[in-house]
């Protein structure tokens, strides 16, 4: 019997951010591991032109819920949406829903968050906030990390007698095992960069290749969150515990290693309609990065947009590169540094679990094989983000071969142009060229003669 799963049975749970990446995985795992959970209330933000109920129906139709759908076809009946807006007073929840939540809910999982690193602060006059934001955040790299720290401080100060715990995931990536390997549903963080590299759009990334890529699979984070909820409610720690959900301390993996696995996976399993052959150059050198950005990003984008204009189509590559460069600039802070996070609370909780719970709610990242995980992650971007059929891989490989032939042709043309401009007009350059060619010919002749004598 699973102590963690049993705890949530017959309980009512409130989840914020349930329509987001982590929130959906949490709801799915809770429904699947604790089938007798009484109800899962989810806060849903109203959207123009889209009813709240329609948003929830669209969410539960997601492939993520296929496993729980097979085991419990009526699982959606336990999901109870509540209209809310977290940035408004009292979360903009109506009095009737507020009364129901107060009387029914036993556990709250707060997963709602913005995923933008440059989200503007919204405390007072917009112009004034824009002016003072750099001073407000101080040494924090962006408003994202600053407001996370504020939220933690607020909890510590205002929690009162409520049993509260904080789980801090690092860079959340695709699923490791649950509900199936490689599931991902957003382009944030590493996912968008992986796809851009697989499409051949990104060719250079500024980062420290020896820095730890502290990526944690989403199902690891969710398993830890559910186990933390159980431990906090049952054992009631005297102080608020913070669980660092990271991989760097127990199973480190560097950005330089990731480059190899990502590119090799996309070469074996190409994305459809790639812009160029997948290739990446990771460097921490500013000048080298700027050089490769100009040569491998801006120049091809400009030429491709020129081609689109000449053929009567709307240019788009320069705009796309601008967006990607902006995202990578924000992400650069995290790819250029290595942090050491304490895993003491995570290990303590692991030791509190029964053998069954350690398997059902696994968050032991020491068992993670990075090469296998990154391959499944890349395949997940292809299958679940881009909705590409794996049966189309032969055609995608044929497209890569076509791109390779085009590249060879362009390189040949470039060499001919260089020849005409520099070598053909200079007697000294011609003499050097003929000397090199003659030397190569003599070397090949000697090599062939040596091979003949040996045989």
DARA-V937919 format. One record per helix or strand of 3 or more residues. SS is the DSSP state (2 for helix, 1 for strand). FROM is the first residue (numbers start at 1). TO is the last residue. If there is no record, write none. Layout:
BEGIN
ss;from;to
SS;FROM;TO
SS;FROM;TO
END
This chain:
BEGIN
ss;from;to
2;3;8
1;12;16
2;21;33
1;39;44
2;52;60
2;63;71
2;75;78
1;79;83
2;89;92
2;95;104
1;107;110
2;126;137
2;143;158
1;165;169
1;171;173
2;190;198
1;204;206
1;215;217
2;218;235
1;241;245
2;255;268
1;281;283
2;286;310
2;317;335
2;344;352
2;355;360
2;365;367
2;370;385
2;390;423
2;427;454
END
